[in-house]
Amino acid sequence: MAAKGARNKITLACTECKNRNYDTFKNKKNDPDRIELSKYCPHCKKHTAHKETK
């Protein structure tokens, strides 16, 4: 049997309005810490920082 992959599905939440807007995949071996990306938030109608949530 093949080993389970190192990539996990994560959710990104806006730091201003706390809405969970994006789902993406992350390699847990290369990036063990929580990531923060600048993405467009349709609720705030501007680019904001989005942090990884559980």
PDB file with one MODEL, atoms N, CA, C and O in Angstrom:
MODEL        1
ATOM      1  N   MET A   1       0.835  -1.176   0.000  1.00  0.00           N
ATOM      2  CA  MET A   1       0.000   0.000   0.000  1.00  0.00           C
ATOM      3  C   MET A   1       0.883   1.244   0.000  1.00  0.00           C
ATOM      4  O   MET A   1       1.956   1.268   0.602  1.00  0.00           O
ATOM      5  N   ALA A   2       0.415   2.243  -0.670  1.00  0.00           N
ATOM      6  CA  ALA A   2       1.153   3.498  -0.735  1.00  0.00           C
ATOM      7  C   ALA A   2       0.947   4.289   0.555  1.00  0.00           C
ATOM      8  O   ALA A   2      -0.084   4.172   1.218  1.00  0.00           O
ATOM      9  N   ALA A   3       1.941   5.088   0.889  1.00  0.00           N
ATOM     10  CA  ALA A   3       1.838   5.922   2.084  1.00  0.00           C
ATOM     11  C   ALA A   3       0.864   7.062   1.830  1.00  0.00           C
ATOM     12  O   ALA A   3       0.690   7.507   0.696  1.00  0.00           O
ATOM     13  N   LYS A   4       0.239   7.522   2.889  1.00  0.00           N
ATOM     14  CA  LYS A   4      -0.685   8.646   2.779  1.00  0.00           C
ATOM     15  C   LYS A   4       0.115   9.905   2.459  1.00  0.00           C
ATOM     16  O   LYS A   4       1.222  10.080   2.967  1.00  0.00           O
ATOM     17  N   GLY A   5      -0.433  10.778   1.627  1.00  0.00           N
ATOM     18  CA  GLY A   5       0.264  11.976   1.192  1.00  0.00           C
ATOM     19  C   GLY A   5       0.519  12.955   2.324  1.00  0.00           C
ATOM     20  O   GLY A   5      -0.106  12.879   3.382  1.00  0.00           O
ATOM     21  N   ALA A   6       1.446  13.875   2.088  1.00  0.00           N
ATOM     22  CA  ALA A   6       1.816  14.863   3.095  1.00  0.00           C
ATOM     23  C   ALA A   6       0.984  16.130   2.980  1.00  0.00           C
ATOM     24  O   ALA A   6       1.156  17.054   3.774  1.00  0.00           O
ATOM     25  N   ARG A   7       0.077  16.187   1.996  1.00  0.00           N
ATOM     26  CA  ARG A   7      -0.692  17.406   1.784  1.00  0.00           C
ATOM     27  C   ARG A   7      -2.044  17.303   2.482  1.00  0.00           C
ATOM     28  O   ARG A   7      -2.770  16.322   2.322  1.00  0.00           O
ATOM     29  N   ASN A   8      -2.367  18.340   3.261  1.00  0.00           N
ATOM     30  CA  ASN A   8      -3.632  18.399   3.989  1.00  0.00           C
ATOM     31  C   ASN A   8      -4.479  19.548   3.466  1.00  0.00           C
ATOM     32  O   ASN A   8      -3.948  20.569   3.031  1.00  0.00           O
ATOM     33  N   LYS A   9      -5.788  19.383   3.509  1.00  0.00           N
ATOM     34  CA  LYS A   9      -6.704  20.458   3.141  1.00  0.00           C
ATOM     35  C   LYS A   9      -6.843  21.398   4.330  1.00  0.00           C
ATOM     36  O   LYS A   9      -7.100  20.957   5.450  1.00  0.00           O
ATOM     37  N   ILE A  10      -6.671  22.700   4.085  1.00  0.00           N
ATOM     38  CA  ILE A  10      -6.797  23.702   5.139  1.00  0.00           C
ATOM     39  C   ILE A  10      -7.816  24.747   4.716  1.00  0.00           C
ATOM     40  O   ILE A  10      -8.143  24.866   3.535  1.00  0.00           O
ATOM     41  N   THR A  11      -8.311  25.499   5.680  1.00  0.00           N
ATOM     42  CA  THR A  11      -9.256  26.581   5.436  1.00  0.00           C
ATOM     43  C   THR A  11      -8.593  27.886   5.840  1.00  0.00           C
ATOM     44  O   THR A  11      -7.926  27.959   6.872  1.00  0.00           O
ATOM     45  N   LEU A  12      -8.778  28.922   5.019  1.00  0.00           N
ATOM     46  CA  LEU A  12      -8.231  30.241   5.315  1.00  0.00           C
ATOM     47  C   LEU A  12      -9.368  31.165   5.737  1.00  0.00           C
ATOM     48  O   LEU A  12     -10.390  31.253   5.057  1.00  0.00           O
ATOM     49  N   ALA A  13      -9.184  31.855   6.865  1.00  0.00           N
ATOM     50  CA  ALA A  13     -10.199  32.759   7.391  1.00  0.00           C
ATOM     51  C   ALA A  13      -9.668  34.184   7.388  1.00  0.00           C
ATOM     52  O   ALA A  13      -8.495  34.423   7.676  1.00  0.00           O
ATOM     53  N   CYS A  14     -10.536  35.119   7.063  1.00  0.00           N
ATOM     54  CA  CYS A  14     -10.189  36.542   7.058  1.00  0.00           C
ATOM     55  C   CYS A  14      -9.888  36.989   8.485  1.00  0.00           C
ATOM     56  O   CYS A  14     -10.602  36.615   9.416  1.00  0.00           O
ATOM     57  N   THR A  15      -8.839  37.784   8.662  1.00  0.00           N
ATOM     58  CA  THR A  15      -8.478  38.241  10.000  1.00  0.00           C
ATOM     59  C   THR A  15      -9.353  39.395  10.463  1.00  0.00           C
ATOM     60  O   THR A  15      -9.413  39.671  11.661  1.00  0.00           O
ATOM     61  N   GLU A  16     -10.038  40.080   9.544  1.00  0.00           N
ATOM     62  CA  GLU A  16     -10.878  41.215   9.930  1.00  0.00           C
ATOM     63  C   GLU A  16     -12.311  40.805  10.242  1.00  0.00           C
ATOM     64  O   GLU A  16     -12.848  41.185  11.283  1.00  0.00           O
ATOM     65  N   CYS A  17     -12.940  40.031   9.353  1.00  0.00           N
ATOM     66  CA  CYS A  17     -14.348  39.667   9.554  1.00  0.00           C
ATOM     67  C   CYS A  17     -14.527  38.227  10.010  1.00  0.00           C
ATOM     68  O   CYS A  17     -15.648  37.819  10.315  1.00  0.00           O
ATOM     69  N   LYS A  18     -13.457  37.452  10.064  1.00  0.00           N
ATOM     70  CA  LYS A  18     -13.447  36.059  10.541  1.00  0.00           C
ATOM     71  C   LYS A  18     -14.232  35.087   9.664  1.00  0.00           C
ATOM     72  O   LYS A  18     -14.483  33.958  10.087  1.00  0.00           O
ATOM     73  N   ASN A  19     -14.625  35.488   8.464  1.00  0.00           N
ATOM     74  CA  ASN A  19     -15.306  34.569   7.550  1.00  0.00           C
ATOM     75  C   ASN A  19     -14.293  33.635   6.913  1.00  0.00           C
ATOM     76  O   ASN A  19     -13.178  34.039   6.582  1.00  0.00           O
ATOM     77  N   ARG A  20     -14.691  32.386   6.747  1.00  0.00           N
ATOM     78  CA  ARG A  20     -13.820  31.379   6.128  1.00  0.00           C
ATOM     79  C   ARG A  20     -14.103  31.375   4.634  1.00  0.00           C
ATOM     80  O   ARG A  20     -15.116  30.837   4.187  1.00  0.00           O
ATOM     81  N   ASN A  21     -13.201  31.980   3.864  1.00  0.00           N
ATOM     82  CA  ASN A  21     -13.452  32.232   2.452  1.00  0.00           C
ATOM     83  C   ASN A  21     -12.782  31.249   1.508  1.00  0.00           C
ATOM     84  O   ASN A  21     -13.292  31.021   0.411  1.00  0.00           O
ATOM     85  N   TYR A  22     -11.665  30.663   1.893  1.00  0.00           N
ATOM     86  CA  TYR A  22     -10.877  29.869   0.958  1.00  0.00           C
ATOM     87  C   TYR A  22     -10.509  28.518   1.547  1.00  0.00           C
ATOM     88  O   TYR A  22     -10.242  28.397   2.743  1.00  0.00           O
ATOM     89  N   ASP A  23     -10.499  27.499   0.686  1.00  0.00           N
ATOM     90  CA  ASP A  23      -9.973  26.176   1.010  1.00  0.00           C
ATOM     91  C   ASP A  23      -8.793  25.926   0.086  1.00  0.00           C
ATOM     92  O   ASP A  23      -8.858  26.232  -1.105  1.00  0.00           O
ATOM     93  N   THR A  24      -7.716  25.371   0.627  1.00  0.00           N
ATOM     94  CA  THR A  24      -6.535  25.090  -0.171  1.00  0.00           C
ATOM     95  C   THR A  24      -5.805  23.897   0.439  1.00  0.00           C
ATOM     96  O   THR A  24      -6.230  23.360   1.462  1.00  0.00           O
ATOM     97  N   PHE A  25      -4.723  23.492  -0.182  1.00  0.00           N
ATOM     98  CA  PHE A  25      -3.923  22.381   0.308  1.00  0.00           C
ATOM     99  C   PHE A  25      -2.555  22.884   0.730  1.00  0.00           C
ATOM    100  O   PHE A  25      -2.018  23.824   0.144  1.00  0.00           O
ATOM    101  N   LYS A  26      -1.995  22.249   1.754  1.00  0.00           N
ATOM    102  CA  LYS A  26      -0.697  22.646   2.278  1.00  0.00           C
ATOM    103  C   LYS A  26       0.108  21.391   2.574  1.00  0.00           C
ATOM    104  O   LYS A  26      -0.423  20.410   3.093  1.00  0.00           O
ATOM    105  N   ASN A  27       1.401  21.429   2.239  1.00  0.00           N
ATOM    106  CA  ASN A  27       2.300  20.330   2.571  1.00  0.00           C
ATOM    107  C   ASN A  27       2.753  20.520   4.016  1.00  0.00           C
ATOM    108  O   ASN A  27       3.486  21.460   4.323  1.00  0.00           O
ATOM    109  N   LYS A  28       2.315  19.625   4.902  1.00  0.00           N
ATOM    110  CA  LYS A  28       2.601  19.783   6.327  1.00  0.00           C
ATOM    111  C   LYS A  28       4.065  19.548   6.674  1.00  0.00           C
ATOM    112  O   LYS A  28       4.518  19.967   7.739  1.00  0.00           O
ATOM    113  N   LYS A  29       4.816  18.884   5.794  1.00  0.00           N
ATOM    114  CA  LYS A  29       6.240  18.670   6.060  1.00  0.00           C
ATOM    115  C   LYS A  29       7.060  19.911   5.717  1.00  0.00           C
ATOM    116  O   LYS A  29       8.017  20.228   6.422  1.00  0.00           O
ATOM    117  N   ASN A  30       6.700  20.615   4.649  1.00  0.00           N
ATOM    118  CA  ASN A  30       7.436  21.817   4.252  1.00  0.00           C
ATOM    119  C   ASN A  30       7.020  23.037   5.067  1.00  0.00           C
ATOM    120  O   ASN A  30       7.846  23.911   5.330  1.00  0.00           O
ATOM    121  N   ASP A  31       5.755  23.110   5.469  1.00  0.00           N
ATOM    122  CA  ASP A  31       5.216  24.262   6.199  1.00  0.00           C
ATOM    123  C   ASP A  31       4.507  23.783   7.461  1.00  0.00           C
ATOM    124  O   ASP A  31       3.278  23.717   7.479  1.00  0.00           O
ATOM    125  N   PRO A  32       5.243  23.448   8.514  1.00  0.00           N
ATOM    126  CA  PRO A  32       4.572  22.949   9.720  1.00  0.00           C
ATOM    127  C   PRO A  32       3.823  24.034  10.488  1.00  0.00           C
ATOM    128  O   PRO A  32       2.894  23.730  11.236  1.00  0.00           O
ATOM    129  N   ASP A  33       4.219  25.306  10.312  1.00  0.00           N
ATOM    130  CA  ASP A  33       3.546  26.401  11.008  1.00  0.00           C
ATOM    131  C   ASP A  33       2.286  26.813  10.249  1.00  0.00           C
ATOM    132  O   ASP A  33       2.085  26.432   9.096  1.00  0.00           O
ATOM    133  N   ARG A  34       1.449  27.594  10.917  1.00  0.00           N
ATOM    134  CA  ARG A  34       0.240  28.096  10.259  1.00  0.00           C
ATOM    135  C   ARG A  34       0.628  29.188   9.263  1.00  0.00           C
ATOM    136  O   ARG A  34       1.489  30.022   9.541  1.00  0.00           O
ATOM    137  N   ILE A  35      -0.017  29.167   8.107  1.00  0.00           N
ATOM    138  CA  ILE A  35       0.332  30.126   7.066  1.00  0.00           C
ATOM    139  C   ILE A  35      -0.617  31.317   7.112  1.00  0.00           C
ATOM    140  O   ILE A  35      -1.733  31.223   7.623  1.00  0.00           O
ATOM    141  N   GLU A  36      -0.151  32.437   6.568  1.00  0.00           N
ATOM    142  CA  GLU A  36      -0.958  33.649   6.447  1.00  0.00           C
ATOM    143  C   GLU A  36      -0.719  34.206   5.050  1.00  0.00           C
ATOM    144  O   GLU A  36       0.420  34.476   4.668  1.00  0.00           O
ATOM    145  N   LEU A  37      -1.796  34.378   4.289  1.00  0.00           N
ATOM    146  CA  LEU A  37      -1.713  34.868   2.923  1.00  0.00           C
ATOM    147  C   LEU A  37      -2.587  36.096   2.754  1.00  0.00           C
ATOM    148  O   LEU A  37      -3.582  36.260   3.460  1.00  0.00           O
ATOM    149  N   SER A  38      -2.216  36.957   1.822  1.00  0.00           N
ATOM    150  CA  SER A  38      -3.049  38.098   1.471  1.00  0.00           C
ATOM    151  C   SER A  38      -3.986  37.670   0.350  1.00  0.00           C
ATOM    152  O   SER A  38      -3.546  37.364  -0.758  1.00  0.00           O
ATOM    153  N   LYS A  39      -5.293  37.652   0.652  1.00  0.00           N
ATOM    154  CA  LYS A  39      -6.301  37.211  -0.312  1.00  0.00           C
ATOM    155  C   LYS A  39      -7.438  38.225  -0.316  1.00  0.00           C
ATOM    156  O   LYS A  39      -7.570  39.035   0.602  1.00  0.00           O
ATOM    157  N   TYR A  40      -8.261  38.168  -1.366  1.00  0.00           N
ATOM    158  CA  TYR A  40      -9.419  39.050  -1.461  1.00  0.00           C
ATOM    159  C   TYR A  40     -10.567  38.494  -0.623  1.00  0.00           C
ATOM    160  O   TYR A  40     -10.918  37.320  -0.744  1.00  0.00           O
ATOM    161  N   CYS A  41     -11.143  39.327   0.213  1.00  0.00           N
ATOM    162  CA  CYS A  41     -12.297  38.936   1.023  1.00  0.00           C
ATOM    163  C   CYS A  41     -13.548  39.556   0.399  1.00  0.00           C
ATOM    164  O   CYS A  41     -13.668  40.781   0.368  1.00  0.00           O
ATOM    165  N   PRO A  42     -14.489  38.735  -0.103  1.00  0.00           N
ATOM    166  CA  PRO A  42     -15.697  39.294  -0.715  1.00  0.00           C
ATOM    167  C   PRO A  42     -16.628  39.965   0.288  1.00  0.00           C
ATOM    168  O   PRO A  42     -17.459  40.784  -0.106  1.00  0.00           O
ATOM    169  N   HIS A  43     -16.509  39.643   1.564  1.00  0.00           N
ATOM    170  CA  HIS A  43     -17.367  40.267   2.573  1.00  0.00           C
ATOM    171  C   HIS A  43     -16.848  41.653   2.952  1.00  0.00           C
ATOM    172  O   HIS A  43     -17.632  42.583   3.139  1.00  0.00           O
ATOM    173  N   CYS A  44     -15.525  41.788   3.065  1.00  0.00           N
ATOM    174  CA  CYS A  44     -14.911  43.091   3.359  1.00  0.00           C
ATOM    175  C   CYS A  44     -14.738  43.928   2.096  1.00  0.00           C
ATOM    176  O   CYS A  44     -14.567  45.145   2.169  1.00  0.00           O
ATOM    177  N   LYS A  45     -14.782  43.271   0.940  1.00  0.00           N
ATOM    178  CA  LYS A  45     -14.599  43.903  -0.375  1.00  0.00           C
ATOM    179  C   LYS A  45     -13.231  44.562  -0.509  1.00  0.00           C
ATOM    180  O   LYS A  45     -13.105  45.656  -1.061  1.00  0.00           O
ATOM    181  N   LYS A  46     -12.194  43.870   0.011  1.00  0.00           N
ATOM    182  CA  LYS A  46     -10.819  44.347  -0.130  1.00  0.00           C
ATOM    183  C   LYS A  46      -9.868  43.194   0.163  1.00  0.00           C
ATOM    184  O   LYS A  46     -10.280  42.145   0.659  1.00  0.00           O
ATOM    185  N   HIS A  47      -8.597  43.398  -0.149  1.00  0.00           N
ATOM    186  CA  HIS A  47      -7.579  42.402   0.163  1.00  0.00           C
ATOM    187  C   HIS A  47      -7.238  42.492   1.654  1.00  0.00           C
ATOM    188  O   HIS A  47      -6.956  43.572   2.173  1.00  0.00           O
ATOM    189  N   THR A  48      -7.269  41.352   2.324  1.00  0.00           N
ATOM    190  CA  THR A  48      -6.938  41.278   3.742  1.00  0.00           C
ATOM    191  C   THR A  48      -6.058  40.056   3.976  1.00  0.00           C
ATOM    192  O   THR A  48      -5.907  39.205   3.099  1.00  0.00           O
ATOM    193  N   ALA A  49      -5.491  39.986   5.153  1.00  0.00           N
ATOM    194  CA  ALA A  49      -4.706  38.812   5.532  1.00  0.00           C
ATOM    195  C   ALA A  49      -5.664  37.685   5.897  1.00  0.00           C
ATOM    196  O   ALA A  49      -6.646  37.895   6.608  1.00  0.00           O
ATOM    197  N   HIS A  50      -5.369  36.496   5.405  1.00  0.00           N
ATOM    198  CA  HIS A  50      -6.150  35.300   5.719  1.00  0.00           C
ATOM    199  C   HIS A  50      -5.227  34.310   6.414  1.00  0.00           C
ATOM    200  O   HIS A  50      -4.152  33.992   5.906  1.00  0.00           O
ATOM    201  N   LYS A  51      -5.653  33.822   7.586  1.00  0.00           N
ATOM    202  CA  LYS A  51      -4.846  32.873   8.355  1.00  0.00           C
ATOM    203  C   LYS A  51      -5.454  31.487   8.288  1.00  0.00           C
ATOM    204  O   LYS A  51      -6.660  31.319   8.107  1.00  0.00           O
ATOM    205  N   GLU A  52      -4.596  30.509   8.435  1.00  0.00           N
ATOM    206  CA  GLU A  52      -5.028  29.111   8.444  1.00  0.00           C
ATOM    207  C   GLU A  52      -5.819  28.823   9.720  1.00  0.00           C
ATOM    208  O   GLU A  52      -5.423  29.218  10.817  1.00  0.00           O
ATOM    209  N   THR A  53      -6.950  28.121   9.553  1.00  0.00           N
ATOM    210  CA  THR A  53      -7.767  27.731  10.698  1.00  0.00           C
ATOM    211  C   THR A  53      -7.782  26.220  10.815  1.00  0.00           C
ATOM    212  O   THR A  53      -7.295  25.520   9.928  1.00  0.00           O
ATOM    213  N   LYS A  54      -8.338  25.716  11.904  1.00  0.00           N
ATOM    214  CA  LYS A  54      -8.431  24.266  12.095  1.00  0.00           C
ATOM    215  C   LYS A  54      -9.517  23.685  11.227  1.00  0.00           C
ATOM    216  O   LYS A  54      -9.746  22.475  11.251  1.00  0.00           O
TER     217      LYS A  54
ENDMDL
END
